[in-house]
């Protein structure tokens, strides 16, 4: 049902609807590990951008380790292969990014 009123009080809130994208919070270790894998892949792909690949790789490694060791997150720890993939892609992205910057400097 679409409500076209500008009055917020007239909107019927459905408890089953997911929150809007700006209100979402990372809650589980698996979600953080998935984001770390994506950042690691981004660091490999963007090694040629000055520092972006290195920064994404560092964030991937830190977030993967945080997901594995943080007591603040809910859920079980991610599979060791997922953790290794996140850390490995982050480290490869850092190495390739630093190598590319050294080569063009």
C-alpha positions as CSV (number, residue, x, y, z in Angstrom):
1,X,0.0,0.0,0.0
2,X,1.4,3.4,-1.0
3,X,0.7,6.4,1.2
4,X,1.0,9.8,-0.5
5,X,0.4,11.9,2.6
6,X,3.3,14.1,3.7
7,X,2.2,13.6,7.3
8,X,4.5,11.0,8.8
9,X,1.9,10.0,11.5
10,X,-0.5,8.7,8.8
11,X,1.9,6.2,7.4
12,X,1.1,2.6,8.5
13,X,4.3,1.0,9.6
14,X,4.7,-2.7,8.7
15,X,6.8,-4.6,11.2
16,X,7.8,-7.2,8.6
17,X,9.3,-4.6,6.2
18,X,13.1,-4.3,6.2
19,X,14.5,-1.0,7.4
20,X,15.5,1.6,4.8
21,X,19.1,1.4,3.6
22,X,20.3,4.3,5.8
23,X,19.0,2.7,9.0
24,X,20.6,-0.7,8.5
25,X,23.2,-1.9,10.9
26,X,25.8,-4.6,10.6
27,X,24.8,-7.2,13.2
28,X,26.4,-10.5,12.4
29,X,29.9,-11.8,11.8
30,X,28.9,-13.3,8.5
31,X,27.8,-9.9,7.2
32,X,31.1,-8.2,8.1
33,X,33.1,-11.1,6.6
34,X,31.1,-10.8,3.3
35,X,31.9,-7.1,3.2
36,X,35.6,-7.8,3.8
37,X,35.6,-10.2,0.9
38,X,34.0,-7.6,-1.3
39,X,36.5,-5.0,-0.2
40,X,39.4,-7.4,-0.9
41,X,38.1,-8.0,-4.4
42,X,37.7,-4.3,-4.9
43,X,41.3,-3.8,-3.8
44,X,42.6,-6.2,-6.4
45,X,40.5,-4.7,-9.2
46,X,41.4,-1.1,-8.3
47,X,45.1,-1.6,-7.8
48,X,45.8,1.0,-10.5
49,X,43.9,3.8,-8.7
50,X,46.4,5.8,-6.6
51,X,46.0,4.4,-3.1
52,X,42.4,3.1,-3.4
53,X,43.5,-0.5,-3.8
54,X,45.8,-0.3,-0.8
55,X,43.2,1.4,1.4
56,X,40.5,-1.1,0.4
57,X,42.9,-4.0,1.1
58,X,43.8,-2.6,4.5
59,X,40.1,-2.2,5.4
60,X,39.3,-5.7,4.1
61,X,42.0,-7.2,6.3
62,X,41.1,-5.2,9.4
63,X,37.3,-5.9,9.0
64,X,37.9,-9.6,8.5
65,X,39.9,-9.8,11.6
66,X,37.4,-7.7,13.5
67,X,34.6,-10.0,12.4
68,X,36.5,-13.0,13.6
69,X,37.5,-11.6,17.0
70,X,35.0,-9.0,18.1
71,X,32.7,-9.8,21.0
72,X,30.3,-7.1,19.9
73,X,29.0,-8.9,16.9
74,X,26.3,-11.5,16.9
75,X,26.3,-14.9,15.4
76,X,28.8,-17.6,14.9
77,X,32.2,-17.0,13.4
78,X,32.4,-17.2,9.7
79,X,33.8,-20.3,8.0
80,X,37.7,-20.3,8.0
81,X,37.7,-20.4,4.2
82,X,35.7,-17.2,4.1
83,X,38.0,-15.5,6.5
84,X,41.0,-16.7,4.6
85,X,39.5,-15.4,1.4
86,X,38.8,-12.0,2.9
87,X,42.3,-11.7,4.4
88,X,44.0,-13.2,1.3
89,X,42.3,-10.9,-1.2
90,X,43.0,-7.9,1.0
91,X,46.7,-8.8,1.2
92,X,47.0,-9.4,-2.5
93,X,45.3,-6.1,-3.2
94,X,47.8,-4.3,-0.9
95,X,50.8,-6.0,-2.5
96,X,49.7,-5.4,-6.1
97,X,48.7,-1.7,-5.2
98,X,52.1,-1.0,-3.6
99,X,53.9,-2.7,-6.5
100,X,52.0,-0.6,-9.0
101,X,52.7,2.6,-7.2
102,X,56.4,1.6,-6.9
103,X,56.5,0.9,-10.7
104,X,55.0,4.2,-11.7
105,X,56.9,6.4,-9.3
